[in-house]
């Protein structure tokens, strides 16, 4: 069922908030950083926002919070222009958003993250905040680019399992989310040869001469539609299950 009212907090009056019944919120967390010559700087914000809006329209009582457009992008900052917070600042921002919601009785939060550099801050904020405030329930879609590839049949992607910053998967989903902002004629990338089981902590310029990893030339809107839909369906199903259980952490079988 689709919500009849606009459930985005930035567009809502106090009256509409009071009239609606909102028992949970979704927070898209993005970034503003270079995504190659073919994708916009707001890619990570636009994708997480699009997923959050779609999910919150399909479940009951979910408020869509404003997208956080700044993330931790220091490792991407050799390419202009990255507007970056430190992990410490981002952790504080997220904890204070959780505290604000909790104060207003909104104790169920889904975070949809759009950017790899935000993962440590989201993890720290959720762990630390919940230790002191266990009544606040926090769920996170940490890396949609990995989840999408897990949800779709093997062989959906042509290169590097669709991964990469500005790569096949991200470019495809942008062709679903905001095709007018994608310039495929400028798409080019590089697939770095990275160790399989141990992470090397790269600076982005060390693995991406053009500021893009993966192969965006393999991106299509068909793949993007599949990714976007699989993620939205999975999140809707997740929220509905959580609602049924009262957001218990250990879901009944
Ligand atoms: Zn990105």
Boltz pocket constraint, residues with backbone or C-beta under 6 A from the ligand:
constraints:
  - pocket:
      binder: B
      contacts: [[A, 35], [A, 43], [A, 44], [A, 114], [A, 115], [A, 165], [A, 166], [A, 170]]
      max_distance: 6.0
